[in-house]
Amino acid sequence: MKDVSTSSNRQSRNSLIYPKKRPSPHGIQKTNKSPSLLASYARRSPRSAKLALLQQQQRLREAHYCRKENVLLEEEYRDEIRYYMHDMERFTMSSTQSMDQQPEIRWHMRPCLVDFLVEIHFTFRLRPETLYLTLNIVDRYVSRRIVYIKHYQLVGCAALWIAAKFEDAKERVPTVQDLAQICRETYEESAFIQMEGHVLSTIQWALGHPTAEAWLRLMCCGPYMEDAKVQHVARFLMEITLFYREFVKYPPSTIALASLTLARYLCGKPRRLWEETDECLEVIDYLDARLSKHVNDLSETLIKKYSYAFYSKAATFVVQYYLQGGRFVRQTLPSLPVTPKRTSVSAATTPMSSTTSLSDMSDDMPLTPTTPTFCSDPFSGSYPPDDKENQPSHFEPVLNKHRIETVPEQFLPHDFVTFGRSALHNLNISSPRTTLVS
């Protein structure tokens, strides 16, 4: 009995001193310290360690700035998020050709509706994404359904209601009673609910549209941190694009990049020529031409909104810049060296070896290698005329010219769209349907 107790005590004492290792459930024995990791740290030079520390601090600053701007973006998923956003913006684009075929709605009525929605959006203090999503829903609905003048304002309010529910906090979303009161009791409360369901079924409940505001936040929170004034000027320019037809066909990513590029130019920041695509420069040209010629015709509601110090008085800055005659000036990248063309030389008259080519004898850039074709004459060493690799290519762009209607004076936004005024269709022209019936 004594021997058994002493042996059991010895075993328990040994188990405490030398604990038994439990096997890993995955079949791999885990160690506390990784020799490869320690070796990698030991191999680092002071310069590389300092560079890694600076990169880590830069990533932490970007993450902190993104969280401050309510942008939750992980670094390892940045590319996948951008690819998904590009796919979604192509899927949720509207068609200007379909909108041109509306029987009653005309493009000069769009600034009136946008001005009305901007005022509601600013009054309820909704998020910036809500306004862009609202106009995207309106454009997609008008691209697929026939909308009459008397229902145009109802569609806009229903789209704003849907976008606010999708983007904003619950306490900020306007109620049906608020919408009915804003429209001066023109529509019943049940009309907003019915139109909401009809709009959602028409756009197939696809509300994940990446707005220009979302793209701008990604661009401003990326490797380059933009100043607050540059961001506010870019937001002002982006909201100008909501009013006019020529900007509807461009994706939100192009609108955001063009607005940011023009805002950086107006604020005197250095340009990034490698980011300025042809599509981006087209949007900049449209914006620059409209602001230089019609800067006094901008929406008074939009100018009032961006004249506050909260937005760095972006509207005042842009209006003064163009009133003083300022314009955007294109700047092209330096031209790269062009590959010289190959000239036909007879092999019988060229005193070179079989391994020597023209590029070996000249000081120019090396030529693109081509595959020679051998003919029946062994002394005719000329190259074939169908050398496609060194022939200049000609490209002629096909321009799709749309008829852009000018806005008559009686349809300017500041003439009849506010809360205290009557509905839009009461002050517009009479419906062509009613004239035909009568």
C-alpha positions as CSV (number, residue, x, y, z in Angstrom):
1,M,0.0,0.0,0.0
2,K,2.8,2.3,0.8
3,D,4.6,1.6,-2.4
4,V,1.5,2.4,-4.5
5,S,0.9,5.8,-2.8
6,T,4.6,6.9,-3.2
7,S,4.6,5.9,-6.9
8,S,1.3,7.8,-7.5
9,N,2.7,10.9,-5.7
10,R,5.8,10.7,-7.9
11,Q,3.8,10.5,-11.1
12,S,1.6,13.5,-10.1
13,R,4.7,15.4,-9.2
14,N,6.3,14.6,-12.6
15,S,3.2,15.5,-14.5
16,L,3.3,19.0,-12.8
17,I,6.9,19.5,-13.6
18,Y,6.8,18.0,-17.1
19,P,3.3,18.6,-18.5
20,K,2.2,16.1,-21.2
21,K,1.8,17.8,-24.6
22,R,-1.7,17.3,-26.1
23,P,-1.7,16.5,-29.8
24,S,-3.1,19.2,-32.1
25,P,-6.5,18.4,-33.6
26,H,-5.2,19.4,-37.0
27,G,-2.3,17.0,-36.9
28,I,0.3,19.8,-36.7
29,Q,2.3,20.4,-33.6
30,K,2.2,24.2,-32.9
31,T,5.2,25.9,-31.3
32,N,5.2,29.1,-29.4
33,K,7.9,30.8,-31.4
34,S,8.3,30.6,-35.2
35,P,12.0,30.3,-36.2
36,S,11.3,31.7,-39.7
37,L,9.6,34.8,-38.2
38,L,12.5,35.4,-35.9
39,A,14.9,34.9,-38.7
40,S,13.1,37.4,-40.9
41,Y,13.2,40.0,-38.1
42,A,16.9,39.2,-37.5
43,R,17.7,39.7,-41.2
44,R,16.2,43.2,-41.5
45,S,18.5,46.1,-41.8
46,P,17.9,49.3,-39.9
47,R,16.8,51.0,-43.1
48,S,14.3,48.4,-44.1
49,A,12.9,48.2,-40.6
50,K,12.4,52.0,-40.5
51,L,10.7,51.9,-43.9
52,A,8.3,49.1,-42.7
53,L,7.6,51.2,-39.6
54,L,6.8,54.3,-41.7
55,Q,4.5,52.2,-44.0
56,Q,2.7,50.8,-41.0
57,Q,2.2,54.3,-39.5
58,Q,0.9,55.5,-42.9
59,R,-1.7,52.6,-43.0
60,L,-2.8,53.4,-39.5
61,R,-3.3,57.1,-40.4
62,E,-5.3,56.1,-43.5
63,A,-7.5,53.7,-41.5
64,H,-8.0,56.4,-38.8
65,Y,-9.0,59.0,-41.4
66,C,-11.4,56.5,-43.1
67,R,-13.1,55.7,-39.8
68,K,-13.4,59.4,-39.1
69,E,-15.1,59.8,-42.5
70,N,-17.4,56.8,-41.8
71,V,-15.6,54.7,-44.5
72,L,-15.0,51.2,-43.2
73,L,-12.4,49.9,-45.8
74,E,-9.9,47.1,-45.1
75,E,-6.6,47.4,-46.9
76,E,-6.5,43.7,-48.1
77,Y,-10.0,44.0,-49.6
78,R,-9.6,47.3,-51.4
79,D,-9.1,45.9,-54.9
80,E,-12.0,43.5,-54.5
81,I,-14.3,46.3,-53.3
82,R,-13.4,48.5,-56.3
83,Y,-14.1,45.7,-58.8
84,Y,-17.5,45.0,-57.2
85,M,-18.3,48.7,-57.2
86,H,-17.4,48.9,-60.9
87,D,-19.7,46.0,-61.7
88,M,-22.6,47.4,-59.7
89,E,-22.4,50.8,-61.3
90,R,-22.5,49.2,-64.7
91,F,-25.5,47.1,-63.6
92,T,-27.4,50.1,-62.2
93,M,-26.9,52.7,-65.0
94,S,-29.8,54.4,-66.6
95,S,-30.4,55.0,-70.4
96,T,-30.6,58.5,-71.8
97,Q,-32.0,57.1,-75.1
98,S,-35.0,55.6,-73.2
99,M,-35.5,58.8,-71.3
100,D,-35.5,60.8,-74.5
101,Q,-38.6,58.9,-75.6
102,Q,-40.8,60.0,-72.8
103,P,-44.1,61.5,-74.2
104,E,-44.4,64.4,-71.7
105,I,-41.3,64.8,-69.7
106,R,-38.6,67.0,-71.2
107,W,-35.0,67.6,-70.0
108,H,-35.6,71.2,-69.2
109,M,-37.9,70.0,-66.4
110,R,-35.1,68.0,-64.7
111,P,-33.4,71.0,-63.0
112,C,-36.8,71.9,-61.4
113,L,-37.1,68.4,-59.8
114,V,-33.5,68.2,-58.8
115,D,-33.7,71.6,-57.1
116,F,-36.8,70.5,-55.3
117,L,-35.1,67.3,-54.1
118,V,-31.9,69.1,-53.0
119,E,-34.0,71.4,-50.9
120,I,-35.8,68.5,-49.2
121,H,-32.5,66.6,-48.7
122,F,-30.9,69.6,-47.1
123,T,-33.9,70.4,-44.9
124,F,-34.0,66.9,-43.4
125,R,-30.1,66.7,-43.1
126,L,-29.8,63.4,-45.0
127,R,-26.5,61.8,-45.9
128,P,-24.9,62.9,-49.2
129,E,-25.3,59.4,-50.7
130,T,-29.1,59.6,-50.3
131,L,-29.3,62.4,-52.9
132,Y,-27.3,60.6,-55.5
133,L,-29.2,57.3,-54.9
134,T,-32.4,59.3,-55.3
135,L,-31.6,60.6,-58.7
136,N,-30.3,57.2,-59.8
137,I,-33.6,55.6,-58.8
138,V,-35.6,58.3,-60.7
139,D,-33.5,57.9,-63.8
140,R,-33.8,54.1,-63.8
141,Y,-37.5,54.3,-63.3
142,V,-38.0,56.9,-66.0
143,S,-35.8,54.7,-68.3
144,R,-38.3,51.9,-68.0
145,R,-41.7,53.4,-67.4
146,I,-43.8,56.2,-69.0
147,V,-44.1,59.0,-66.5
148,Y,-46.5,61.9,-67.0
149,I,-45.9,65.4,-65.8
150,K,-48.4,65.2,-63.0
151,H,-46.6,62.2,-61.5
152,Y,-43.0,63.4,-61.9
153,Q,-42.8,65.0,-58.5
154,L,-44.5,62.0,-56.9
155,V,-41.8,59.7,-58.4
156,G,-39.0,62.0,-57.1
157,C,-40.5,62.0,-53.6
158,A,-41.0,58.2,-53.6
159,A,-37.4,57.8,-54.8
160,L,-36.1,60.1,-52.0
161,W,-38.2,58.1,-49.5
162,I,-36.7,54.8,-50.7
163,A,-33.1,56.2,-50.7
164,A,-33.5,57.6,-47.2
165,K,-34.7,54.3,-45.8
166,F,-31.7,52.6,-47.4
167,E,-28.9,55.0,-46.5
168,D,-30.0,57.1,-43.5
169,A,-30.8,56.6,-39.9
170,K,-34.4,55.8,-39.0
171,E,-35.0,59.1,-37.1
172,R,-34.0,61.2,-40.1
173,V,-36.2,59.5,-42.7
174,P,-39.2,61.7,-43.6
175,T,-42.7,60.3,-43.0
176,V,-45.6,60.1,-45.4
177,Q,-47.2,63.0,-43.7
178,D,-44.1,65.1,-44.3
179,L,-44.0,64.2,-48.0
180,A,-47.6,65.0,-48.4
181,Q,-47.2,68.4,-46.7
182,I,-44.1,69.2,-48.8
183,C,-46.1,68.6,-52.0
184,R,-48.9,70.9,-50.7
185,E,-51.4,68.1,-50.4
186,T,-51.2,67.5,-54.1
187,Y,-51.0,63.7,-53.6
188,E,-52.7,61.6,-51.0
189,E,-50.7,59.6,-48.5
190,S,-51.6,56.4,-50.1
191,A,-50.2,57.6,-53.4
192,F,-46.6,57.7,-51.9
193,I,-46.9,54.1,-50.6
194,Q,-48.3,52.8,-53.9
195,M,-45.6,54.6,-55.9
196,E,-42.9,53.3,-53.6
197,G,-43.9,49.7,-54.3
198,H,-44.2,50.4,-58.1
199,V,-40.7,52.0,-58.2
200,L,-39.1,49.1,-56.3
201,S,-40.6,46.5,-58.5
202,T,-39.6,48.4,-61.6
203,I,-35.9,48.6,-60.6
204,Q,-36.0,45.0,-59.3
205,W,-35.1,46.1,-55.7
206,A,-31.6,46.8,-56.8
207,L,-30.5,49.6,-54.4
208,G,-26.8,48.9,-54.1
209,H,-25.8,51.6,-56.5
210,P,-22.2,52.9,-55.8
211,T,-22.8,56.7,-55.8
212,A,-20.4,59.4,-56.8
213,E,-20.1,60.3,-53.1
214,A,-18.9,56.8,-52.3
215,W,-16.3,57.0,-55.1
216,L,-15.1,60.4,-53.9
217,R,-14.6,59.1,-50.3
218,L,-12.5,56.2,-51.7
219,M,-10.4,58.6,-53.7
220,C,-9.9,61.1,-50.9
221,C,-9.1,58.4,-48.3
222,G,-6.7,56.4,-50.5
223,P,-2.9,56.9,-50.7
224,Y,-3.5,60.7,-51.1
225,M,-5.2,62.6,-48.3
226,E,-7.2,65.6,-49.7
227,D,-7.9,68.8,-48.0
228,A,-11.3,69.6,-46.7
229,K,-11.7,72.5,-49.1
230,V,-10.9,70.3,-52.1
231,Q,-13.4,67.8,-51.0
232,H,-16.2,70.4,-50.5
233,V,-15.5,71.9,-54.0
234,A,-15.6,68.5,-55.5
235,R,-18.9,67.8,-53.8
236,F,-20.3,71.0,-55.1
237,L,-19.2,70.1,-58.7
238,M,-20.7,66.6,-58.4
239,E,-24.1,68.0,-57.4
240,I,-24.0,70.3,-60.4
241,T,-23.8,67.2,-62.6
242,L,-27.1,66.0,-61.3
243,F,-29.0,68.8,-63.0
244,Y,-28.1,68.3,-66.7
245,R,-28.5,65.7,-69.3
246,E,-25.0,65.5,-70.6
247,F,-23.7,64.0,-67.3
248,V,-26.3,61.2,-67.0
249,K,-24.5,58.8,-69.4
250,Y,-21.3,58.8,-67.4
251,P,-20.7,56.3,-64.5
252,P,-20.4,57.7,-61.0
253,S,-16.7,56.8,-60.8
254,T,-15.9,59.1,-63.7
255,I,-18.1,61.9,-62.3
256,A,-16.2,61.7,-59.0
257,L,-12.8,61.6,-60.6
258,A,-13.6,64.5,-62.9
259,S,-15.0,66.6,-60.1
260,L,-12.0,65.9,-57.8
261,T,-9.5,66.7,-60.7
262,L,-11.3,70.0,-61.4
263,A,-11.5,70.8,-57.7
264,R,-7.8,70.2,-57.3
265,Y,-7.1,72.4,-60.3
266,L,-9.3,75.3,-59.0
267,C,-7.7,75.1,-55.5
268,G,-4.2,75.2,-57.0
269,K,-3.1,71.7,-56.1
270,P,-0.6,69.7,-58.2
271,R,-2.2,67.6,-60.9
272,R,-2.1,63.9,-61.4
273,L,-1.9,63.4,-65.1
274,W,-1.7,59.7,-64.9
275,E,-5.3,59.6,-63.4
276,E,-6.9,61.8,-66.1
277,T,-8.6,59.5,-68.5
278,D,-10.2,60.6,-71.7
279,E,-13.7,60.1,-70.2
280,C,-12.7,62.1,-67.2
281,L,-11.5,65.0,-69.4
282,E,-14.8,64.9,-71.3
283,V,-16.7,65.5,-68.1
284,I,-14.3,68.2,-67.0
285,D,-14.8,70.0,-70.4
286,Y,-18.6,69.8,-70.0
287,L,-18.4,71.2,-66.4
288,D,-15.9,73.9,-67.3
289,A,-17.9,75.0,-70.4
290,R,-21.2,75.2,-68.4
291,L,-19.6,77.1,-65.5
292,S,-17.9,79.5,-67.7
293,K,-21.0,80.4,-69.8
294,H,-23.9,79.8,-67.4
295,V,-22.4,80.3,-63.9
296,N,-25.2,82.8,-63.1
297,D,-27.9,80.2,-64.0
298,L,-26.9,77.7,-61.3
299,S,-29.5,76.6,-58.8
300,E,-29.9,79.2,-56.0
301,T,-30.7,76.3,-53.6
302,L,-27.4,74.6,-54.4
303,I,-25.4,77.8,-54.2
304,K,-27.0,78.7,-50.8
305,K,-26.3,75.1,-49.5
306,Y,-22.6,75.3,-50.4
307,S,-22.1,78.9,-49.3
308,Y,-21.9,78.0,-45.6
309,A,-18.6,77.9,-43.8
310,F,-19.3,74.2,-43.1
311,Y,-18.7,73.5,-46.8
312,S,-15.7,75.9,-46.9
313,K,-17.9,78.3,-49.0
314,A,-17.2,76.2,-52.0
315,A,-20.0,77.7,-54.1
316,T,-18.7,81.3,-53.5
317,F,-15.2,80.2,-54.4
318,V,-16.2,78.5,-57.7
319,V,-18.6,81.2,-58.8
320,Q,-15.9,83.9,-58.2
321,Y,-13.3,81.9,-60.0
322,Y,-15.4,81.7,-63.2
323,L,-16.8,85.2,-63.0
324,Q,-13.1,86.4,-63.1
325,G,-12.6,84.5,-66.4
326,G,-10.8,81.4,-65.1
327,R,-10.8,78.3,-67.2
328,F,-9.5,74.7,-67.0
329,V,-6.4,74.2,-69.1
330,R,-5.6,70.7,-70.4
331,Q,-2.1,69.4,-69.9
332,T,-0.8,66.4,-71.8
333,L,1.8,63.9,-70.7
334,P,5.2,64.0,-72.4
335,S,5.2,61.9,-75.5
336,L,7.1,58.6,-75.3
337,P,9.7,57.6,-78.0
338,V,8.1,56.1,-81.1
339,T,9.4,52.8,-82.5
340,P,10.9,53.6,-85.9
341,K,9.5,51.9,-89.0
342,R,11.4,49.2,-90.7
343,T,12.5,50.1,-94.3
344,S,12.9,47.5,-97.0
345,V,16.6,46.8,-97.8
346,S,17.8,44.3,-100.4
347,A,19.8,41.5,-98.9
348,A,22.1,41.2,-102.0
349,T,23.4,44.8,-101.7
350,T,23.8,44.9,-97.9
351,P,27.3,44.0,-96.8
352,M,26.3,42.4,-93.4
353,S,26.5,39.0,-92.0
354,S,23.5,36.8,-91.6
355,T,23.2,37.6,-87.9
356,T,23.4,41.4,-88.3
357,S,20.2,43.5,-88.5
358,L,19.4,47.1,-89.1
359,S,18.7,47.7,-85.5
360,D,22.3,46.7,-84.6
361,M,23.7,49.3,-87.0
362,S,21.5,52.2,-85.8
363,D,21.3,54.3,-82.6
364,D,17.5,54.3,-82.5
365,M,15.2,52.2,-80.3
366,P,15.2,48.5,-81.1
367,L,12.6,47.4,-83.7
368,T,9.7,45.0,-83.1
369,P,10.9,41.7,-84.5
370,T,8.9,40.3,-87.4
371,T,8.7,36.9,-89.1
372,P,10.1,37.1,-92.6
373,T,8.5,35.1,-95.4
374,F,10.8,33.5,-98.0
375,C,9.9,33.7,-101.7
376,S,11.2,31.7,-104.6
377,D,13.8,34.4,-105.5
378,P,16.7,33.8,-103.0
379,F,18.2,37.3,-103.7
380,S,15.1,39.3,-103.0
381,G,15.3,39.9,-99.3
382,S,12.7,42.6,-99.0
383,Y,10.1,42.3,-96.2
384,P,6.5,41.6,-96.9
385,P,4.2,44.6,-97.2
386,D,1.8,43.2,-94.6
387,D,3.9,44.1,-91.6
388,K,1.1,44.7,-89.2
389,E,3.2,45.3,-86.2
390,N,5.0,48.4,-87.5
391,Q,2.2,50.0,-89.5
392,P,0.4,53.0,-88.1
393,S,-3.1,52.4,-87.0
394,H,-5.9,54.9,-87.7
395,F,-8.8,55.2,-85.3
396,E,-11.7,57.5,-85.9
397,P,-14.0,57.9,-82.9
398,V,-17.8,57.6,-83.5
399,L,-19.5,60.5,-81.9
400,N,-23.1,60.1,-80.7
401,K,-24.4,63.6,-80.9
402,H,-27.5,64.2,-78.8
403,R,-29.8,67.1,-79.2
404,I,-29.2,69.2,-76.0
405,E,-32.1,71.4,-75.3
406,T,-31.5,74.8,-73.8
407,V,-33.4,75.7,-70.7
408,P,-36.0,78.4,-71.2
409,E,-36.2,81.2,-68.8
410,Q,-39.6,80.3,-67.4
411,F,-38.3,76.9,-66.3
412,L,-35.3,78.0,-64.2
413,P,-35.3,76.3,-60.7
414,H,-35.4,79.4,-58.6
415,D,-38.6,80.6,-60.2
416,F,-41.1,78.1,-58.7
417,V,-39.6,75.3,-56.6
418,T,-39.8,75.7,-52.8
419,F,-41.9,74.3,-50.0
420,G,-44.1,77.3,-50.0
421,R,-45.0,77.0,-53.7
422,S,-47.5,74.9,-55.5
423,A,-46.8,71.5,-57.2
424,L,-44.5,71.3,-60.2
425,H,-47.1,70.1,-62.8
426,N,-49.5,73.0,-62.0
427,L,-46.9,75.6,-63.2
428,N,-45.5,73.6,-66.1
429,I,-46.9,73.5,-69.6
430,S,-50.1,71.6,-70.2
431,S,-49.9,67.9,-70.9
432,P,-49.9,66.9,-74.6
433,R,-52.4,64.2,-73.7
434,T,-55.0,66.6,-72.5
435,T,-54.7,68.7,-75.6
436,L,-55.1,65.7,-77.8
437,V,-58.2,64.5,-75.9
438,S,-59.8,67.9,-76.0
